[in-house]
Amino acid sequence: MRTIERHRDFMKFSREDRIVEFLFVEKDPNYHRSLTCQIGGHTWPHTFKINSRFGEFEEVMTGFLDDVRRSGSQMPPTLTFIDPFGPAGFSMEILKRLASFDRMDVLINLNYNEFVQWILTDSSKHMTADRLYGGPRWRQAIGLTGRQRAIFLVDEYKDALREIGWRGTSFEMVNVQNQTAYHLIFGTHSGKGMEAMKRAMRAASPTGEFRYADRVGPDHRVIPGLDIASEYSEEIGEHLYRKYDGQEVSFNRLMTDEIDWHSWWLDSDLRKALTHLEYGEDQRITDVRNADGRTRRSKSYPDGCLIRFGKPLQRKLI
C-alpha cells in the first residue's frame, strides 16, 4: 500500500478518482490483529478501499468468487498474491477458478523447503500435496534428491498451472548461503502482464538477506539486476539464426513467437540480438526493410519491419 502511495503515477490516478482496492486474508488471530493495527495506524488516500478478512485464504476467496458470479459483475484488473504459512494452504482447484477471469494475475509462494520437510516424507499428508498439484503428478519426486527434485517439483507445478489456463514464469529465491528458500510462480493471461513482471524482476538487485535468482538451465543461475542483457542477446541471436536462416520474418512475428511469452527475454534483448546479427563481424541478416517502403533508420527495428536472415553471398576474387 505504501509502495502504491509513493508511485510516480499515483497523483494522476488520485485526480481521476481511480479506486485501488485491497483484500487481505489472514487465518492467524494474532497476525490478523496486527494487520488491522498496521492498516489503521496510517491515514490512507481516499482512493484506497481496504478490507481484511479473518479466515483461510481458500474459503474467503471461494466465497468472494461465488459472490462475483452471482452478481454477474466483472472482476477489475487484479493481482492475487498467495503467500501461505506452510506449503499447501490452497488447492489447484481454486487457481482453476481464478484462471477463468481474464484480468487476473497470480503470484504464488511455493515453499519448496517446507514441502520436502513436512509433506514429501509423510505419507499421511500426500493427499494435501495432491490438492496443491491438482493430482498425483508430484509423486515422482519421492525418488529424487537435491536439485533434481527441486527442478521436478517446480516444473510440474508450472505445468499444472499451464494446463488450467495460466501462462507465466518463476523466480527462485536464494538466501545468502546460496540455498533455495522458496519459489515465486507468476501466472497471467496478458502479454503486457508478463512483460511487466519480467522487467520488474530483471531490474531487482540483490538486497538484504535474500536475492532474486532465476534458473535459465538446470545448473545455471543468473541474478537479475546484474549485466545479463548481453548473455540473453547472444542466446537469442543464435536461436533466431538457426530457426529462421533463409527466411524473411516480420519483427512483430518475432515478438509474438519468441519474446512475449518467453520466461526471461525482453524486446530490448531482441533488438540487441538483431543489431549484432546485422552489423556484427559474422553478419547473418542480409536485409531489413519497412513494409510500407519508407526509409528505415540504421540499427532500428520498427514495428512491422521485415527481416531477412542469412549470410551475404561472398564475392569471388578474380
C-alpha positions in Angstrom: 0.0 0.0 0.0 2.9 2.4 0.8 4.5 1.5 -2.5 1.4 2.4 -4.5 1.0 5.6 -2.5 4.6 6.6 -3.5 4.2 5.6 -7.1 5.1 8.3 -9.6 1.6 8.0 -11.3 -0.4 7.8 -8.1 -1.4 11.5 -8.0 -2.7 11.2 -11.6 -4.8 8.2 -10.5 -6.0 10.1 -7.5 -7.1 13.1 -9.5 -9.1 10.7 -11.7 -10.6 9.1 -8.6 -9.4 5.6 -9.6 -10.1 3.2 -6.8 -7.3 0.8 -5.7 -8.9 -2.0 -3.7 -7.1 -4.2 -1.2 -8.3 -7.5 0.3 -6.1 -9.1 2.9 -6.8 -12.6 4.2 -5.1 -13.9 7.4 -6.0 -17.0 9.4 -3.9 -16.5 12.5 -5.8 -14.3 15.0 -2.7 -12.6 16.4 -1.4 -11.8 12.9 -4.8 -10.6 11.8 -5.0 -8.2 14.8 -1.5 -6.9 13.9 -2.5 -6.5 10.3 -5.6 -4.5 11.3 -3.5 -2.2 13.6 -0.9 -1.6 10.8 -3.7 -0.6 8.4 -5.5 1.6 10.9 -2.3 3.3 12.1 -1.9 5.3 8.9 -4.1 7.7 7.1 -4.6 6.3 3.6 -5.7 8.2 0.4 -9.5 8.3 -0.1 -9.0 6.3 -3.3 -7.8 3.3 -1.2 -10.6 0.8 -0.4 -9.2 -1.6 2.3 -10.7 -4.8 3.6 -9.2 -7.5 5.8 -10.8 -10.9 6.3 -10.1 -13.3 9.2 -10.0 -16.9 7.8 -8.5 -19.3 5.4 -7.5 -18.0 2.0 -9.3 -20.6 0.0 -12.5 -20.3 2.0 -12.6 -16.5 1.7 -11.6 -16.5 -2.0 -14.2 -19.1 -2.8 -16.9 -17.0 -1.2 -15.7 -13.9 -3.0 -15.7 -15.6 -6.4 -19.2 -17.0 -5.7 -20.4 -13.5 -5.0 -18.9 -12.2 -8.2 -20.5 -15.0 -10.3 -23.9 -14.5 -8.7 -23.9 -10.7 -9.2 -22.8 -11.1 -12.8 -20.2 -8.3 -12.2 -16.8 -8.1 -13.9 -13.6 -8.5 -12.0 -11.4 -5.4 -12.1 -7.7 -5.9 -13.0 -6.5 -8.0 -10.1 -3.2 -9.3 -8.7 -3.7 -12.2 -6.3 -0.6 -12.8 -4.1 -0.9 -16.2 -2.4 1.7 -16.4 0.4 0.6 -19.1 2.8 2.3 -20.2 6.0 3.0 -23.8 5.1 3.5 -25.4 1.7 -0.1 -26.3 0.8 -2.5 -23.6 2.1 -4.6 -23.6 -1.2 -5.6 -26.0 -3.9 -5.2 -26.2 -7.7 -9.0 -26.1 -7.9 -9.1 -22.5 -6.5 -6.4 -21.5 -9.0 -8.5 -23.0 -11.8 -11.4 -20.8 -10.8 -9.2 -17.7 -10.7 -7.9 -18.6 -14.2 -11.4 -18.1 -15.6 -11.1 -14.4 -15.1 -9.3 -12.6 -18.0 -7.9 -9.7 -16.0 -6.4 -11.8 -13.2 -2.7 -12.3 -12.4 -1.4 -14.6 -9.6 1.9 -14.6 -7.7 2.3 -17.7 -5.7 4.9 -18.5 -3.0 5.7 -22.2 -3.5 7.6 -23.2 -0.4 9.8 -26.0 -1.6 11.7 -26.5 1.6 8.6 -26.9 3.8 7.0 -29.2 1.1 10.0 -31.5 1.2 10.3 -31.4 5.0 6.7 -31.7 6.1 4.8 -33.4 3.2 7.1 -35.3 0.9 8.3 -37.6 3.8 4.9 -38.1 5.4 2.5 -40.4 3.5 -0.4 -39.2 5.7 -0.1 -35.8 4.1 0.2 -36.9 0.5 -3.4 -36.1 -0.2 -2.6 -32.5 0.8 0.1 -32.5 -1.9 -2.4 -33.9 -4.4 -4.7 -30.9 -3.7 -1.8 -28.5 -4.2 -0.8 -30.0 -7.5 -4.3 -31.0 -8.7 -3.4 -34.7 -8.7 -0.5 -37.2 -8.0 1.8 -35.7 -10.7 4.3 -34.6 -7.9 4.9 -38.1 -6.5 7.8 -39.0 -8.7 9.8 -36.5 -6.6 9.7 -39.1 -3.7 12.5 -41.0 -5.5 14.6 -37.9 -6.4 17.0 -35.8 -4.3 18.7 -32.4 -4.3 18.4 -30.0 -7.2 16.9 -32.6 -9.5 14.0 -33.0 -7.0 13.6 -29.2 -6.8 13.5 -28.7 -10.5 11.0 -31.5 -11.0 8.6 -30.2 -8.3 8.7 -26.6 -9.7 8.3 -27.6 -13.3 5.4 -30.0 -12.5 3.7 -27.2 -10.7 4.2 -24.8 -13.5 2.9 -27.4 -16.0 -0.2 -27.9 -13.8 -0.9 -24.2 -13.9 -0.4 -24.1 -17.6 -2.9 -26.9 -18.1 -5.7 -24.9 -16.3 -5.1 -21.7 -18.3 -2.1 -19.8 -16.7 1.0 -18.7 -18.5 4.0 -17.2 -16.8 7.4 -17.7 -15.3 9.0 -18.5 -12.0 11.7 -17.0 -9.7 14.0 -18.8 -7.4 14.6 -17.1 -4.1 18.1 -17.8 -2.9 19.5 -16.9 0.5 23.0 -15.8 1.5 24.0 -19.4 1.9 23.2 -19.9 -1.8 20.3 -22.2 -0.7 16.9 -22.1 -2.2 14.4 -20.5 0.2 11.3 -20.7 -1.9 10.0 -20.1 -5.4 7.7 -17.4 -6.7 5.4 -18.6 -9.5 3.8 -15.9 -11.7 0.7 -16.6 -13.8 -1.1 -14.3 -16.2 -3.3 -14.2 -19.3 -1.7 -10.9 -20.5 1.4 -10.4 -22.6 1.7 -7.0 -21.0 1.5 -8.5 -17.6 4.2 -11.0 -18.5 6.4 -8.2 -19.8 5.9 -6.1 -16.6 6.8 -8.9 -14.3 9.9 -9.8 -16.3 11.0 -6.2 -16.3 10.4 -5.9 -12.6 12.4 -9.0 -11.8 15.2 -8.1 -14.2 15.6 -4.7 -12.5 15.7 -6.2 -9.0 19.2 -6.0 -7.3 20.3 -8.3 -4.5 19.4 -6.7 -1.2 19.4 -7.8 2.4 19.3 -11.5 3.4 17.6 -12.7 0.2 18.2 -12.1 -3.5 16.2 -12.9 -6.6 17.7 -15.6 -8.8 16.3 -17.3 -11.9 17.1 -20.7 -13.4 17.9 -20.4 -17.0 19.1 -24.0 -17.2 19.3 -26.9 -14.7 22.7 -25.8 -13.4 22.7 -22.2 -14.4 21.7 -19.4 -12.1 21.6 -15.7 -13.0 20.9 -12.8 -10.7 18.5 -10.3 -12.3 19.8 -6.8 -12.0 23.3 -7.7 -13.0 24.6 -7.4 -16.6 22.8 -10.3 -18.2 21.4 -8.5 -21.3 24.5 -9.5 -23.3 24.1 -13.1 -22.4 20.5 -13.1 -23.3 21.0 -11.3 -26.6 23.7 -13.7 -27.7 21.4 -16.6 -26.8 18.5 -15.1 -28.8 20.8 -14.4 -31.8 21.9 -18.0 -32.1 18.3 -19.2 -31.7 16.9 -16.8 -34.3 19.6 -17.7 -36.9 19.2 -21.4 -36.5 15.4 -21.2 -36.8 14.9 -18.5 -39.5 18.0 -18.9 -41.7 16.9 -18.1 -45.3 13.6 -16.7 -44.3 12.1 -13.2 -44.2 10.2 -12.6 -40.9 8.4 -9.6 -39.5 9.6 -8.0 -36.3 6.1 -8.4 -34.9 6.1 -12.1 -35.5 9.5 -12.4 -33.7 8.0 -10.6 -30.7 4.9 -12.8 -30.7 6.5 -16.1 -31.3 9.8 -15.7 -29.5 9.7 -12.9 -26.9 6.2 -12.2 -25.4 5.8 -15.5 -23.5 9.4 -16.4 -23.0 10.3 -16.7 -19.3 13.1 -14.0 -19.4 13.6 -12.4 -22.8 12.5 -8.8 -23.4 12.1 -6.7 -26.6 15.3 -4.9 -25.7 17.2 -8.2 -25.8 15.7 -9.0 -29.2 16.7 -5.6 -30.7 20.3 -6.0 -29.4 20.4 -9.5 -30.9 19.2 -8.3 -34.3 21.8 -5.4 -34.2 24.5 -7.9 -33.6 23.3 -10.3 -36.3 23.0 -7.4 -38.8 26.2 -5.4 -38.1 28.5 -7.9 -36.3 31.6 -9.4 -37.9 29.8 -12.6 -38.7 26.9 -10.9 -40.5 23.8 -13.1 -40.5 21.0 -10.7 -41.5 21.1 -9.6 -45.2 18.2 -7.1 -45.3 15.8 -5.1 -43.1 13.1 -3.0 -44.7 9.9 -1.3 -43.7 6.8 -3.0 -45.1 5.4 0.4 -46.3 8.6 1.2 -48.3 9.7 4.1 -46.1 13.4 4.6 -45.4 14.5 2.7 -42.3 16.8 4.4 -39.8 20.0 2.5 -39.3 20.1 0.0 -36.4 16.3 0.4 -35.8 13.7 -2.3 -35.9 10.3 -0.6 -36.0 7.0 -2.5 -35.7 6.1 -4.2 -39.0 9.6 -4.2 -40.5 10.7 -7.3 -42.4 14.0 -9.0 -41.5 15.8 -11.5 -43.8 18.1 -14.0 -42.1 21.1 -15.4 -43.9 24.7 -14.7 -44.7 25.6 -12.4 -47.6 27.0 -14.1 -50.7 30.7 -13.9 -50.7 32.2 -12.3 -53.9 34.8 -14.4 -55.7 38.2 -12.8 -56.0 39.4 -12.6 -59.6 
